Amino acid sequence: MEGLDRITQNPAVMQGKACIRGMRVTVAMIVRQVGSGTTVEEMLEAFPYLQREDILQAIQYAGMLAEGREVELAEA
């Protein structure tokens, strides 16, 4: 899992997409927000249930996928 303890997958949550701590917040949503210019601080303010480490791990996970690495995630 390479230290990605906040990124989970569960077929019953968001159709099995990679999510933050079993919540209905997908890694893709976070990466899209960053790509559109939203800062980490702005996301933390807009989504108070997220933590800084959630966002950083989502970006790290997306980077690993972009490199073509297979990443096994915990089930929420």
C-alpha positions as CSV (number, residue, x, y, z in Angstrom):
1,M,0.0,0.0,0.0
2,E,3.1,2.2,0.2
3,G,1.8,4.4,3.0
4,L,-1.5,5.3,1.4
5,D,-3.5,4.5,4.5
6,R,-6.2,7.2,3.7
7,I,-7.0,6.0,0.2
8,T,-9.6,3.2,0.2
9,Q,-11.7,1.3,-2.2
10,N,-15.1,-0.4,-1.5
11,P,-17.5,-1.6,-4.2
12,A,-20.4,-0.2,-2.2
13,V,-19.0,3.3,-2.0
14,M,-18.8,5.4,-5.2
15,Q,-18.9,2.3,-7.4
16,G,-15.5,1.2,-6.1
17,K,-13.6,4.3,-7.0
18,A,-10.6,5.3,-4.9
19,C,-12.0,7.4,-2.0
20,I,-10.7,9.2,1.0
21,R,-11.1,7.2,4.2
22,G,-14.2,5.4,3.0
23,M,-16.1,8.6,2.4
24,R,-17.9,9.6,-0.7
25,V,-15.0,11.9,-1.7
26,T,-13.0,10.5,-4.6
27,V,-9.4,10.9,-5.4
28,A,-10.5,12.1,-8.8
29,M,-12.5,15.0,-7.3
30,I,-9.5,16.1,-5.3
31,V,-7.2,15.9,-8.3
32,R,-9.6,17.9,-10.4
33,Q,-9.9,20.6,-7.8
34,V,-6.1,20.9,-7.6
35,G,-5.9,20.9,-11.4
36,S,-8.4,23.8,-11.6
37,G,-6.2,25.9,-9.2
38,T,-7.9,25.2,-5.9
39,T,-5.4,25.3,-3.1
40,V,-5.1,22.8,-0.3
41,E,-6.2,25.5,2.1
42,E,-9.3,26.3,0.0
43,M,-10.3,22.7,-0.1
44,L,-9.8,22.3,3.6
45,E,-12.1,25.3,4.2
46,A,-14.7,24.1,1.7
47,F,-14.6,20.5,2.9
48,P,-14.0,20.6,6.7
49,Y,-14.2,16.8,7.0
50,L,-11.0,16.5,4.9
51,Q,-7.6,16.7,6.4
52,R,-4.4,18.0,4.7
53,E,-2.9,14.4,4.6
54,D,-6.1,13.2,2.8
55,I,-5.4,15.7,0.0
56,L,-1.6,15.0,-0.2
57,Q,-2.2,11.2,-0.3
58,A,-4.8,11.7,-3.1
59,I,-2.2,13.6,-5.2
60,Q,0.5,11.0,-4.4
61,Y,-1.8,8.2,-5.4
62,A,-2.7,9.9,-8.7
63,G,1.0,10.4,-9.4
64,M,1.7,6.7,-8.8
65,L,-1.1,5.8,-11.3
66,A,0.2,8.2,-13.9
67,E,3.6,6.4,-13.6
68,G,1.8,3.2,-14.4
69,R,2.3,1.7,-11.0
70,E,-0.2,-0.8,-9.5
71,V,-1.3,0.3,-6.1
72,E,-3.2,-2.0,-3.8
73,L,-5.7,-0.1,-1.6
74,A,-7.3,-1.0,1.7
75,E,-11.0,-1.7,1.6
76,A,-13.1,0.7,3.6
